[in-house]
Amino acid sequence: MKKCTNVFENVNMYPRGEINMNKHLTNYKPKDFAELLGVSVKTLQRWDREDILKAKRTPTDRRYYTYDQYLEFKGISNIT
């Protein structure tokens, strides 16, 4: 079996993201994140271009968003 050296090779972008130990999704595809925020994917792309809400990028340059970004957008502090 080949050993993964890239951290993101182990990250699967499931349709609703990944679930961490606190039962929160941690990574969201743009479509799912847009649905969560009640905006379109095109709006997310525009916000990314305009530095309003920057998307994270995978090594293959695909956009994704995190639960922390959701909390930040909603104005909620993520205290663990």
Residue pairs with C-beta under 8 A, 6 or more apart in sequence:
4 10
6 59
8 58
8 59
11 18
11 27
11 58
12 18
13 27
13 29
13 62
13 64
15 29
15 32
16 25
16 28
16 32
17 25
17 26
17 27
17 28
17 29
17 32
17 67
18 25
18 26
18 27
19 25
19 26
20 26
20 67
22 80
24 67
25 67
26 66
26 67
27 64
27 65
27 66
27 67
28 36
28 64
28 65
28 66
28 67
28 70
29 64
30 41
30 44
30 45
30 55
30 63
30 64
30 65
31 41
33 44
33 64
33 65
33 69
33 70
34 40
34 41
34 43
34 44
36 70
37 44
37 70
37 73
44 53
44 55
44 63
44 65
45 63
46 52
47 53
48 54
48 55
48 63
53 65
53 69
53 73
55 63
55 64
55 65
56 63
56 64
56 65
56 66
56 69
57 63
57 64
58 64
67 78
68 78
71 77
71 78
